[in-house]
Amino acid sequence: MKEIPTPDAHQELREAVRALCRRFDSAYWQQVDEARGYPEAFVGALTQAGWLAALIPQEYGGSGLGLAEASVVMEEINLSGGNAGSCHGQMYNMGTLLRHGSKEQKRKYLPGIAGGKLRLQSMAVTEPTTGTDTTQLKTTAVKKGDRYVVNGQKVWISRIQHSDLMILLARTTPLAEVKRKSEGMSVFIVDLHQALANGMTVRPIPNMVNHETNEVFFDHLEVPAENLIGEEGQGFRYILDGLNAERTLIAAECMGDAYWFIDKARRYAGERVVFGRPIGRNQGVQFPIADAYIETEAANLMRFKACAMFDAGQPCGAEANMAKYLAAKASWEAANVCLQTHGGFGFAHEYDVERKFRETRLYQVAPISTNLIYSYVAEHLLGLPRSF
Ligand SMILES: Cc1cc2nc3c(=O)[nH]c(=O)nc-3n(C[C@H](O)[C@H](O)[C@H](O)COP(=O)(O)OP(=O)(O)OC[C@H]3O[C@@H](n4cnc5c(N)ncnc54)[C@H](O)[C@@H]3O)c2cc1C
């Protein structure tokens, strides 16, 4: 039977990540999901092996790999039946610090992150009253001497309970006082342990997937001025800069999911005998699996195109967005086909299909919803009028 995914230039890297992932089998992920727990042992092993420091330059203790390689790490986790959503934040959050942080900030945090002593798993952007309309966010950070005082609220902030540091976007100049609405926001690195004792509270949001995500409230939280990343007022641009990596890495996770669903579906279709023959002999069963495979292979091309452009330092907003769109669509279609192929058994926890079905659905909504990608393509690539 054909290998899924097809062997590529990253085979050695894939084998190494697979070897680690094999230690965390289906029973492990089922147990974590049922307990609504955090895959601490898995994330610990991944960190110790250095994979979560793939994008950190060697001078700070990381492996200095490209986005293509980092994306293969994420893909392999999902392809193994696991869920990289428990730890993918560190891969892309760290980019904000790396690109816009001062030398002192990089020296202070990056070696600790690379060595596994510190986790930078969280990024706080989304707010309950403004959602996707980020420039309208209401959380403020007001400078008072050598501190910024933060007040406001965030929602859907992931992995905060399993992180030491968080990237925070807050408004430092009121909207009415800036020329462009994208100006006047700033990015801070927040020490979560200090913050929890000094004005930040966290309320978990029970949700459809086993994803540790929270409401966060800031009540006069003081953040040292030295924790401002880059220039005051330029934070929105810094966050946007990081989104191409985020979208491409998520696309790779979707690829891992899609290939997992296709492999699972084709195996089951070959084994399950009904009406005296394998169900996979029926074209009504095999065609949807073939269709999902074609869509997945096509999406994978865009994912690697986005990686190559990112790694070459070229602008890749369009490719990163389109890769995320195509990959999330392909994985969701593959999930649906896999569930259908399994019939009733697809609903049983022991097959893992229903768990990964829930997990992969998230990527049509977060970190950016499908409509917002359509709108990006319509306006920025096709020159259609702005809709908002
Ligand atoms: C499990 C989970 C984890 C998350 N983790 C994080 C995190 O760690 N940090 C963080 O900052 N955020 C996080 N998010 C938030 C996520 O990025 C947002 O949910 C997502 O960007 C959509 O925003 P919203 O939920 O406010 O939807 P809204 O902005 O309220 O939009 C709702 C729907 O309307 C559509 N819509 C809105 N405006 C338009 C328009 N003009 N044209 C067409 N359609 C439109 C959207 O596409 C969407 O489908 C997470 C979300 C989830 C569910």
The ligand as an ORCA input file, in Angstrom:
! r2SCAN-3c Opt
* xyz 0 1
  C     -10.415     26.877     20.800
  C     -10.010     28.263     20.457
  C      -8.741     28.708     20.777
  C      -8.366     30.026     20.509
  N      -7.137     30.468     20.914
  C      -6.844     31.796     20.828
  C      -5.651     32.325     21.414
  O      -4.827     31.603     21.974
  N      -5.438     33.680     21.358
  C      -6.323     34.526     20.761
  O      -6.069     35.731     20.763
  N      -7.464     34.052     20.188
  C      -7.746     32.713     20.206
  N      -8.907     32.221     19.659
  C      -9.838     33.140     19.036
  C      -9.975     32.960     17.533
  O      -8.846     33.506     16.897
  C     -11.291     33.632     17.135
  O     -12.348     32.840     17.674
  C     -11.440     33.761     15.662
  O     -10.472     34.655     15.155
  C     -12.828     34.282     15.303
  O     -13.158     35.387     16.084
  P     -14.519     35.438     16.918
  O     -14.689     34.129     17.611
  O     -14.547     36.653     17.757
  O     -15.625     35.522     15.806
  P     -16.359     36.843     15.268
  O     -15.368     37.882     14.892
  O     -17.435     37.185     16.226
  O     -17.007     36.252     13.941
  C     -18.063     35.280     13.977
  C     -18.312     34.766     12.582
  O     -18.680     35.838     11.721
  C     -17.815     35.912     10.612
  N     -17.551     37.327     10.290
  C     -17.242     38.344     11.149
  N     -17.069     39.486     10.474
  C     -17.267     39.215      9.162
  C     -17.214     39.971      7.957
  N     -16.930     41.275      7.960
  N     -17.478     39.350      6.783
  C     -17.767     38.034      6.746
  N     -17.818     37.246      7.864
  C     -17.573     37.829      9.039
  C     -16.524     35.218     11.018
  O     -15.851     34.696      9.903
  C     -17.050     34.132     11.964
  O     -17.385     32.986     11.217
  C      -9.286     30.887     19.861
  C     -10.555     30.422     19.505
  C     -10.922     29.133     19.800
  C     -12.321     28.686     19.442
*
